[in-house]
């Protein structure tokens, strides 16, 4: 049994595949506990990742919309000049100017419920605080050593940094953070920096965002800058926190980066920690969660049962598949042996199911059909062509025909008609030269030239008939099997010509027609000689419907030979159609072939 399962190349490959599947299944079982743990952790921490991303988005939105927030400052030139006069430390500030500045700052804070006030820091060392509750502008002294402002750059100030700006600073909420922008004088050609305007926001917006997430209260969320200053902490601890990443630990680039979740120890406890870094505004959104909040899941037994089932099912499926495949392969091999023994009629039985072996069986049967058809077609065409060439040679060298032709040439010589005798010899030699050519296909123009040689030779013999060719020059380039028209013309001289008439007429016409959405060349060979009777026409049609090789009689062999060759080359639609002449007398043969060049027919 083992030897049979591993006897073939593909059976060995399948066995290797099954062994690999079993080994991988065992390995996956060993690693399953860790993977399930990671999956459960990932699913559990997904809400925390969303929450920390929301915190990052809130702060980013505030920074992105700072320009719109400061619109009241720059929308009115008079207000802006009043604000500049405050920054330039004019000796006296008019009451109207002071009220205009307060009104402008009030409008800034009006459209954001979390905006708690504004700080105006001048380069002259002064600090003015606007508080929304008192609606006043309070002058303070700026402590410049505690924070360095960078002109024309948006900066974030933490709660502790705001408190360090001035000893008399009044915090408008429990915890706030500030976003600073630059105030400049643009009256001259060069911009002159006058100081900073700092919008104060309450951290309650972050707290409210977390409260709607329904997360574990033991989780701690923080927002920090690259210097580890805490902008927001969900547990209220705004002092230095260990483990927060620094800018040097972040990959270069300005896009938002989600750090992978890592496990770390703090104060003897294990925590999960991750961070979202905003490279454009240079801040971090972090969270840390006690690892114990994620409960463990014990599914090893279930996984072991599944692993055993998978391995057993794989082996069983391998054995069953191999047995079925072996049976079908033997059936195909039997069919191939029979076909190899020239039993071309044998066809494989087609299974009911539609699998790969069914497709192979169908392809094999189609191959046998095409092989048998091509062999029969090639055999019949070759035999038919050989018989056609033999018939043409026999007609040309028929002793009676040759005797009559030579006798007519002798008569012409004795009568001194040397030119006619010479011309007859030339026509006769052209006919023999054409038979020696082994080309199976010629152009219509060449075929008509050979036909005209034959007609002219008969003209010297009988002399009491006329002929006409109707064909456009554009059609003469297309191909036709050699010796297609000559037998049809000879048929007229043998069976249709009336010797005691002087108005015998042979007409050959070729025209282009379009039928059944195809282009065709329609041939018509018509004479006004002896008419064919209905019985003779029916008998002729029956003979044309029979294979030329199955007929032994000589009568009608020429037409049957041409008919078979046309069908073999162009198909059933190109068969000969014998008819009574157009005037109700005489005889006509009609057939059609597609317009194909001789080299394409070859």
Secondary structure, DSSP 8 states (H G I E B T S, - for coil): -HHHHTSSHHHHHHHHHHHHHHHHHHHHHHHHHHHHHHHHHHHHHHHHHHHHHHHHHHHHHHHHTHHHHTHHHHS-HHHHHHHHHHHTT-S---HHHHHHHHHHHHHHHHT-TTEEEEEEEETTSEEEEEETTTTEEEEEE--GGG----TTS-EEE-HHHHHHH-TT---SSSSEEEEEEEEEE-SSSS-EEEEEEEEEEETHHHHHHHHTTT--TT-EEEEEETT--EEEETTS--S--TT---GGGS-SSSSEEE---EEEEETTEEEEEEEEEETTTTEEEEEEEEGGGS-----HHHHHHHHHHHHHHHHHHHHHHHHHHHHHHHHHHHHHHHHHTT-TT------SS-SHHHHHHHHHHHHHHHHHHHHHHHHHHHHHHHHHHHHHHHHHT-HHHHHHHHHHHHHHHHTT-HHHHHHHHHHHHHHHHHHH---SEEEHHHHHHHHHHHHHHHHHHT--EEEEEE--GGGTTBEEETTSSHHHHHHIIIII--TT-S-EEEEEEEEEEEETTEEEEEEEEEESSS---HHHHHHHHHHHHS-GGG---STTHHHHHHHHHHHHHH-GGG--EEEE-TTSSSEEEEEEE---BHHHH-
